[in-house]
């Protein structure tokens, strides 16, 4: 196998039990690039080598039809001539080359859904509307799921309110430490949650890992919310220590494979979001406590997480949502963005901006010809609203998951800027997230009625 690269070398690609030598071929003139990130798909005519011509031909094929090792070589070609930075962190070119080569086996064994398969699955779904859900009684995913604080009565009550809005799905975060603590008990509680959700005709999307907020999760009793601060107790998964410790990889693999095997054929589960905002460095909160090489470590682990999840043969799609950057054309996508989209069965994204920006980003992502799921939106103080976003999402049949359902211990009704100045002696001008007070009263009655009209609940109720 020949890989185009301006610096010749011989490296090895892992292939099952074999280590296959891969020749890296030098070119007298490297392919043109835009933005230092991606191979320019329509470069000006130049004399090119035969291997380069074959790569260009492969780029015109549907991505699921590309021979995996050849496709991996294309990734390397895209990154050759890289300027030495990776999502803002320094990284040696050769290290990155070897990193991607080590994942060729994952690409070969993965069962990425074809475009047709993904679209057939989506055609069977209603317009998916829901929220990122955690009960008001929990400060984070650990408190939601641990045996001592698991709260099925609150979950039942709050999912009933969601169903009353016409919501049919929820995005729900899991945590690797819960599997380490009590795998069987964790599965039992997930089953109980699914039974409650199914009663309300709600199918959850489960999130396996998360790079947001506190990088030092601990099991046991969780701390109380910090007064006046948005999401003051949410925990990353895996935490910084596990991310930096290679010996933790088997434990993380067992968690992913165990969870997806247990529920990967459960019709009550909608989909799997393998990693929330993987390159989030939490600069406005815990940034100084983050590992300096966090993004590189996540970039190395993310393909393995997809591989582990697919090894369990789930019937549901896998995804990992892009959330920042310019997605207007391939040449402007970051390395992480490319990896997220290329490994996903369905394309997901986050957007907390006004309607014009939301629609623009939807149109950018339509080029992948796969179902689109907006797995986070709605920040009133940032001009992201139900009234602005839902009509566009419905018109383009984009799934829409707002952040937050019921105001509670996460305190995400407070703005992001509460990390700079806590809202202790004042209320925010407008709630940032959430739909209901803890007692079930809507934050805005007219907003609730709008959601009901968009989902069709209001019409159905009025016809009886």
Secondary structure, DSSP 8 states (H G I E B T S, - for coil): -EEE-SS-EEEEEEETTEEEEEEEE--SS---EETTTEE-TT-------HHHHHHHHHHTS-GGGS-HHHHHHHHHHHHTT--SEETTEE--HHHHHHHHHTTHHHHHH-----HHHHHHHHHTS---EEEE---TT-SSHHHHHSTTT--HHHHHHHHHHHHHTT--EEEEE--HHHHHHHHHHHHHHHHHHHHHHHHTT-EEEEEEEE-SSBS---SSS-----TT-TTTT-B-BS-HHHHH-GGGHHHHHHHHHHHHHHHTT-TTEEEEEEEETTT---TTTTGGGS-TTHHHHHHHHHHHHHHHHHHTT-SSEEE--B-SS--SSGGGS-HHHHHHHHT-SSEEEE--S-HHHHHHHHHHHGGG-S-EEEEEE-BGGGTB-HHHHHHHHHHTT-EEEEE-SB-STT-TTS-GGGGTS--SSS--SS-SS-SB-TTS-BS-HHHHHHHHHHHTHHHHHHT-
